[in-house]
Amino acid sequence: MKRSTMSALVAAATTVLALNVHAAGALDGASLAWSSKHTGLTGFTSEVVSFDSLTKTLWVAGVSGVHVLDAKTGNALQFIDTRGFGSINSVAIHNGVAAFAIEAPGDRRNAGVVKLYDTSTRDLLTGTNSIAVGALPDMLTFTPNGSKLLVANEGTPNAVADSGKYAGTDPKGSVSIIDMGTRSVAATVHFDSVATTASNRVWAGQSVVRQPGMDFEPEYIAVSRDGSKAFVTLQEHNAVATIDLSTHKTVSVVGLGAKDFSKPGNEIDVRDNDGSVSFQNVAVRGLYMPDGIASFDRNGKTYYVTANEGDFREDDGDRKAAGGSGIESRLRVSAVDTDALYAAGARSISIRDAAGNEIWDSGAALDKAAHAAGLYDDGRSRDKGVEPEDVKVMEIGGKLYAFVGLERTKTGAIGVFDISDPAHASFVKLLVNPEGFNRPEGLTAFEMDGFHYLAVASEGSSATTFGTTVFQLAPVPEPSSWALMGLGLAALGAVARRQRRA
């Protein structure tokens, strides 16, 4: 082999190695880009955030309206007051259209509404811009091509003031599928007529219906990359429903079962405010009951990752203290099932295939990482630990990462996992908010000006601890870098072939 040829091969191989090293530590340089406190806004909290690539703005929704921020600097551009329509629960953006999910004022059991805004003018779209949907629209998302807008109508009963108990009728939970071409509801999808997967029941104990007398309550929606399916978390019922988006029909409701906290790797701290944090195995199971969900493809297969928050009813009608004399006596568990102790939430994220089969779970990684960083809140041990809330997925440097907001750490934090190999995912690091930005509620991952970013909307625990933060994660690799990688791999292959022939 000529020396010049060998030099070229070595150079190509060096390029490949350098790129792989960069990919392995792609988030090493992640840092806070900016933070915003949303001062001077009446009744506002920072709960859900969405990015508009056309105007390079972030739209942050929270109860009284939407605060539009410059995504580069965090500077406030405009506040859109939505109180005249009702309380806003979510915002989603696609191709210059911002969709707001707004519950009915006064009585959340009434039909909610979706309002459509132009992200350039920040005014309501011309033509049809208001679409009636189901009761309590809590979350909404566009399909990847933007042709459909899916709305999770949670349909929760009203709670009586002071008593906290549910009262009146329970509206039926549903998903509204809006055709964005006609700006009208093409279908309203329900879940109660679909057979539940028997091998993994919706509720882990005596009944497939977790809340007697209460209907399924859709919490969050993720759409498959090809736009063919929607995965819907039915949080209170510990299940995920799958909707066929070509027929607009629910094809399955899969119960998620329970996580065994007595197994190695699943340790939890069960004693709250006792002056110490001790992770240990206990004879308790955790119902996954996910909130956020994100779909992704890997090696030709579709998966979804869930943030296993757990959630008891607002009226506390389904929970109690475990009791007894064991270390878990104060742990809050289900009052509905009596065959074992079932806590709400798995204190983890999980990866499942499209059929709902668990591929991987993060075990105790989130609680332990928060404790190692000095962020674990011992006061939450009897409830749901760090309480994973929302999850987003982004590919960076050839690797796939999952970002999960932790609602109950001392300072707001985001757990990061490498899920490139879904069956062997691994914890990477914590991203930590500045002090005073607590309880991450909504996340969005986006690219802008050659960098990957993560925006975090934190609802806070008081009027002074909410706000929005943005982390700059890593550069977006130039197309030429990928071309060099291909050349390097080809060169290494040529060397290998030549060596075999020799």
C-alpha positions in Angstrom: 0.0 0.0 0.0 1.3 3.5 -0.8 2.2 5.7 2.1 -0.1 8.4 0.8 -3.0 6.0 0.7 -2.3 4.7 4.2 -2.1 8.3 5.5 -5.5 9.0 4.0 -7.0 5.9 5.6 -5.5 6.8 9.0 -6.8 10.4 8.7 -10.3 9.0 7.8 -10.1 6.6 10.7 -9.1 9.4 13.0 -12.1 11.4 11.8 -14.4 8.6 12.7 -12.9 8.1 16.1 -13.2 11.9 16.8 -16.8 11.9 15.8 -17.6 8.9 17.9 -15.9 10.5 21.0 -17.9 13.6 20.4 -21.1 11.5 20.2 -20.3 9.6 23.4 -20.0 12.9 25.3 -22.4 14.9 23.3 -24.0 16.5 26.3 -20.8 17.2 28.3 -21.0 20.9 27.4 -24.7 21.3 28.1 -25.4 24.6 30.0 -28.1 27.0 30.9 -28.7 29.5 28.1 -31.2 31.7 29.9 -34.1 31.8 32.4 -37.3 33.9 32.6 -39.5 34.6 35.6 -42.6 35.9 33.6 -43.0 38.8 36.0 -46.0 41.1 36.0 -48.5 38.6 34.6 -51.8 38.1 36.5 -52.8 34.5 37.2 -50.0 33.1 35.0 -47.9 30.0 35.7 -45.3 28.4 33.4 -46.7 24.9 32.6 -46.4 24.0 28.9 -43.9 25.3 26.3 -43.8 24.9 22.5 -41.2 26.1 20.0 -42.0 27.9 16.7 -39.2 27.4 14.2 -40.6 30.1 11.8 -40.3 33.0 14.3 -37.8 31.4 16.6 -40.1 32.0 19.6 -41.2 29.9 22.6 -44.9 30.0 23.5 -45.4 29.3 27.2 -48.9 28.4 28.4 -50.2 28.6 32.0 -53.8 29.2 33.3 -54.4 32.8 32.2 -52.7 32.9 28.9 -49.6 32.4 26.7 -46.4 34.3 27.1 -44.4 34.5 23.9 -40.6 34.7 24.4 -37.6 35.2 22.1 -36.1 31.7 22.0 -32.6 33.1 21.7 -32.7 35.5 24.7 -35.8 34.8 26.7 -36.9 38.4 26.2 -40.7 38.8 26.5 -42.4 39.7 23.2 -46.1 39.5 24.0 -48.7 38.1 26.4 -51.9 36.6 24.9 -54.6 36.7 27.6 -57.0 33.8 27.2 -59.1 34.3 30.3 -62.0 35.4 28.2 -62.2 31.9 26.8 -61.4 29.9 29.9 -58.2 28.4 31.6 -55.6 27.3 29.1 -54.0 23.9 29.7 -51.6 23.4 26.7 -50.1 24.8 23.5 -48.8 23.0 20.5 -47.2 24.5 17.3 -46.8 23.3 13.7 -45.8 25.3 10.6 -46.7 28.7 12.0 -50.0 27.6 13.7 -50.3 27.6 17.5 -53.1 25.6 19.0 -54.4 26.4 22.5 -56.3 23.8 24.6 -58.8 25.7 26.8 -61.2 24.3 29.3 -64.7 25.7 29.8 -65.0 28.5 32.3 -67.0 27.8 35.4 -67.7 24.2 34.9 -64.9 22.1 33.4 -67.4 19.3 32.6 -68.6 21.4 29.7 -67.1 21.2 26.2 -63.7 22.9 25.9 -62.3 24.7 22.9 -59.2 24.8 20.8 -58.2 28.2 19.6 -55.8 28.6 16.6 -53.3 31.5 16.3 -50.9 32.7 13.7 -47.4 32.6 15.2 -46.2 35.5 13.0 -49.0 38.0 13.8 -49.8 36.4 17.2 -53.5 36.9 16.4 -56.2 34.4 15.9 -56.0 32.8 12.5 -58.3 34.2 9.8 -61.2 31.9 9.0 -62.2 29.2 11.4 -60.1 29.6 14.6 -62.3 28.2 17.3 -63.2 24.5 17.5 -65.3 22.9 20.2 -63.9 19.7 21.7 -64.5 17.4 24.7 -64.6 18.2 28.4 -61.4 19.5 29.9 -58.9 19.5 27.0 -55.7 18.9 28.9 -53.1 18.4 26.2 -52.8 18.5 22.4 -50.3 17.6 19.7 -50.0 17.7 15.9 -49.3 14.7 13.8 -45.8 14.9 12.2 -47.1 16.2 8.9 -49.4 18.7 10.6 -52.5 17.3 8.9 -54.2 16.4 12.1 -54.4 17.9 15.6 -55.1 15.5 18.5 -56.6 16.7 21.7 -56.7 14.7 25.0 -60.0 15.6 26.7 -59.5 14.4 30.2 -63.1 14.7 31.3 -62.6 15.0 35.1 -65.6 15.7 37.4 -65.8 18.9 39.4 -64.4 19.0 42.9 -66.6 20.6 45.5 -64.9 23.6 47.2 -63.5 23.0 50.6 -64.4 19.3 50.7 -62.2 18.2 47.7 -64.8 15.5 46.9 -66.0 14.9 43.4 -69.6 15.9 42.6 -72.0 15.7 39.8 -71.7 13.7 36.6 -68.4 12.4 35.3 -67.9 13.5 31.6 -66.6 10.9 29.2 -62.9 11.2 28.4 -62.0 11.3 24.8 -59.6 12.3 22.1 -60.7 14.8 19.5 -59.1 14.4 16.1 -59.2 17.7 14.2 -58.7 17.8 10.5 -56.5 20.9 9.9 -57.5 21.1 6.3 -61.1 21.8 7.2 -60.4 22.9 10.8 -63.2 20.7 12.1 -63.4 17.7 14.3 -63.1 14.6 12.1 -63.7 12.1 14.9 -64.2 11.8 18.7 -62.5 8.7 20.0 -63.5 6.9 23.2 -62.0 3.8 24.9 -64.7 2.0 26.9 -65.8 -0.3 24.1 -62.3 -1.8 23.6 -61.3 -5.1 25.2 -58.5 -4.6 27.7 -55.4 -6.7 27.3 -56.1 -9.5 29.9 -52.5 -10.5 30.6 -51.6 -7.0 31.9 -54.8 -5.6 33.4 -55.5 -1.9 33.6 -55.7 -2.0 37.3 -53.2 -4.3 39.1 -55.6 -5.8 41.6 -59.3 -6.7 41.8 -60.8 -4.8 38.9 -59.9 -3.9 35.4 -61.5 -0.6 36.1 -59.3 1.4 38.4 -61.9 3.9 39.5 -65.4 2.5 40.0 -67.9 4.8 38.4 -65.3 6.9 36.6 -64.5 6.9 32.9 -61.1 6.7 31.3 -59.3 10.0 31.4 -56.7 10.7 28.6 -53.7 12.5 29.9 -51.1 12.7 27.2 -50.7 11.8 23.5 -47.7 10.7 21.5 -47.9 10.1 17.7 -45.7 7.5 15.9 -43.1 8.9 13.5 -45.1 7.7 10.5 -48.3 9.3 11.7 -50.2 6.0 11.7 -50.8 5.6 15.4 -51.4 7.6 18.5 -50.4 6.4 22.0 -52.5 7.8 24.8 -51.8 7.6 28.5 -54.8 6.8 30.6 -52.9 7.8 33.8 -55.4 7.2 36.5 -56.3 3.8 35.0 -52.6 2.7 34.7 -53.0 2.1 31.0 -52.0 3.2 27.4 -54.5 3.2 24.6 -53.5 3.0 20.9 -55.6 4.8 18.2 -55.3 3.9 14.5 -55.2 7.3 12.9 -56.3 6.0 9.5 -59.6 4.7 10.9 -59.9 7.0 14.0 -60.6 3.9 16.1 -59.1 2.7 19.4 -57.5 -0.6 18.7 -56.2 -1.5 22.2 -56.1 -0.5 25.8 -53.1 -2.1 27.5 -52.8 -2.3 31.2 -49.3 -1.6 32.4 -49.2 -3.8 35.5 -47.0 -3.0 38.5 -43.3 -2.6 39.3 -41.9 -4.7 42.1 -40.0 -2.5 44.6 -38.8 -5.7 46.3 -36.4 -6.5 43.4 -32.8 -5.4 43.3 -32.4 -2.2 41.3 -35.9 -1.0 42.3 -35.1 0.4 45.7 -37.1 3.3 47.1 -37.0 5.5 50.2 -40.4 5.1 52.0 -40.0 7.2 55.1 -40.6 10.9 54.7 -39.1 13.7 56.8 -37.1 11.3 59.0 -33.8 13.1 58.7 -32.3 10.5 56.4 -32.7 9.0 52.9 -32.3 5.2 52.7 -33.1 3.4 49.4 -34.1 -0.2 50.1 -36.2 -2.9 48.7 -39.7 -3.2 50.2 -42.7 -5.5 49.7 -44.6 -2.9 47.7 -45.5 -2.6 44.1 -45.8 0.6 42.1 -48.4 1.3 39.5 -46.7 3.0 36.5 -49.6 5.4 35.8 -47.6 7.5 33.3 -48.2 11.2 32.6 -45.9 12.2 29.7 -45.2 9.9 26.8 -43.0 10.2 23.7 -42.8 7.9 20.7 -39.6 7.1 18.7 -38.3 4.6 16.1 -35.2 2.5 16.4 -34.0 -0.1 14.0 -37.2 -0.1 12.1 -39.4 -0.6 15.2 -41.7 1.9 17.0 -41.4 2.3 20.8 -42.7 4.7 23.4 -41.1 6.0 26.6 -43.3 7.0 29.5 -42.7 9.2 32.6 -44.2 7.1 35.4 -45.5 9.8 37.6 -48.4 8.1 39.3 -51.6 10.0 40.2 -54.3 9.5 42.8 -57.7 11.0 42.5 -58.1 14.7 43.3 -60.6 13.8 46.0 -58.2 11.3 47.6 -61.0 8.7 47.4 -58.6 6.0 46.3 -55.7 6.3 48.6 -54.7 5.6 52.2 -51.6 5.1 54.4 -50.1 1.6 54.2 -50.4 1.3 58.0 -48.9 -1.5 60.1 -45.5 -1.5 61.9 -43.2 -1.9 58.9 -40.9 0.8 57.5 -43.5 1.4 54.8 -46.3 2.2 57.3 -46.6 5.9 56.1 -46.4 5.1 52.4 -49.5 6.2 50.5 -51.0 3.3 48.7 -54.2 2.3 46.9 -57.3 2.0 49.0 -59.1 0.2 46.1 -57.1 -3.0 46.0 -56.3 -5.2 49.0 -54.4 -8.1 47.6 -51.1 -6.2 48.0 -49.7 -2.8 48.7 -49.8 -0.7 45.5 -48.2 2.8 45.5 -48.9 5.3 42.8 -46.1 5.7 40.3 -43.0 3.8 39.5 -40.5 6.6 40.2 -38.9 5.9 36.8 -39.2 6.1 33.0 -40.0 3.0 31.0 -39.6 2.0 27.4 -42.2 -0.2 25.8 -42.7 -1.5 22.3 -45.8 -0.5 20.2 -47.8 -3.4 21.7 -47.1 -2.2 25.2 -44.6 -4.8 26.3 -42.0 -3.4 28.7 -38.5 -3.4 27.2 -36.6 -1.5 29.9 -37.2 0.5 33.1 -34.9 3.0 34.8 -35.3 1.3 38.2 -34.1 3.6 41.0 -31.8 5.7 38.9 -33.8 9.0 39.1 -34.3 9.0 42.8 -30.7 8.0 43.4 -29.3 10.6 41.0 -31.3 13.3 42.7 -30.0 12.3 46.1 -26.4 12.2 44.9 -26.8 15.7 43.6 -28.3 16.9 46.9 -31.7 17.5 45.3 -33.8 14.7 46.7 -36.8 15.9 48.7 -37.2 13.6 51.7 -40.6 15.1 52.3 -41.9 13.3 49.1 -40.7 9.8 50.0 -44.1 8.6 51.1 -45.7 9.8 47.9 -43.9 9.4 44.5 -40.3 10.3 45.0 -38.9 12.7 42.4 -42.2 12.3 40.4 -41.3 12.0 36.7 -43.7 14.3 34.9 -43.0 14.9 31.1 -40.6 13.3 28.7 -39.2 14.3 25.3 -36.9 12.6 22.9 -34.2 14.1 20.7 -31.4 12.7 18.6 -28.0 14.4 19.1 -24.7 13.3 17.6 -26.1 10.0 16.4 -27.5 9.0 19.8 -31.0 9.2 21.0 -31.7 10.9 24.3 -34.8 11.0 26.6 -35.2 14.1 28.8 -37.6 13.7 31.8 -38.7 16.5 34.1 -38.6 15.7 37.8 -41.5 17.6 39.5 -40.5 17.0 43.1 -36.8 17.8 43.6 -35.5 20.6 45.8 -34.6 22.6 42.7 -36.1 21.7 39.3 -34.2 19.0 37.5 -34.3 17.1 34.3 -33.0 13.5 34.1 -31.2 12.6 30.8 -31.0 9.0 29.5 -29.3 7.5 26.4 -32.0 5.3 24.9 -30.1 4.6 21.6 -30.4 0.9 22.4 -33.9 0.7 23.9 -33.3 -2.6 25.8 -30.1 -1.3 27.3 -30.8 2.4 28.0 -28.6 4.2 30.6 -28.6 7.3 32.8 -26.4 10.1 31.5 -26.8 13.1 33.8 -29.0 15.7 35.5 -29.7 19.1 34.1 -30.5 21.4 37.0 -32.5 24.6 36.9 -31.3 27.7 38.7 -32.5 28.1 42.2 -36.1 29.3 42.3 -37.3 27.4 39.2 -39.2 24.5 40.7 -41.4 21.7 39.5 -40.8 21.2 35.8 -44.1 20.6 34.1 -43.6 20.7 30.4 -40.5 20.2 28.1 -39.8 20.8 24.5 -36.6 19.9 22.6 -35.7 21.9 19.5 -33.0 22.9 17.0 -32.1 26.5 16.3 -29.1 28.3 14.7 -27.0 25.1 14.6 -27.6 24.0 18.2 -29.9 21.6 20.1 -31.9 23.1 22.9 -34.2 22.0 25.7 -36.9 24.4 27.1 -38.3 23.7 30.5 -41.6 25.2 31.8 -41.6 25.0 35.6 -44.9 25.6 37.4 -43.3 26.3 40.8 -44.5 25.7 44.3 -45.3 29.4 44.9 -45.8 32.7 43.1 -42.0 33.2 43.1 -40.7 29.7 42.0 -42.1 29.3 38.6 -40.6 30.2 35.2 -39.1 29.0 32.0 -35.5 27.9 31.4 -33.6 27.0 28.2 -30.5 24.7 28.1 -28.1 24.7 25.2 -27.3 21.1 24.7 -24.9 20.5 21.9 -24.0 21.6 18.3 -26.0 20.1 15.4 -23.4 18.1 13.4 -22.7 19.6 10.0 -23.8 17.4 7.0 -20.1 17.3 6.0 -19.3 15.7 9.3 -21.6 12.8 8.5 -20.1 12.5 5.1 -16.6 12.3 6.6 -17.8 9.6 9.0 -19.1 7.6 6.0 -15.7 8.0 4.2 -13.9 7.0 7.3 -16.0 3.9 7.8 -15.5 3.0 4.2 -11.8 3.4 4.5 -11.6 1.3 7.6 -13.5 -1.4 5.7 -11.0 -1.2 2.8 -8.2 -1.7 5.3 -9.9 -4.7 6.8 -10.5 -6.3 3.4 -6.9 -5.7 2.4 -5.6 -7.3 5.6 -7.8 -10.4 5.0 -6.5 -10.8 1.5 -2.9 -10.5 2.8 
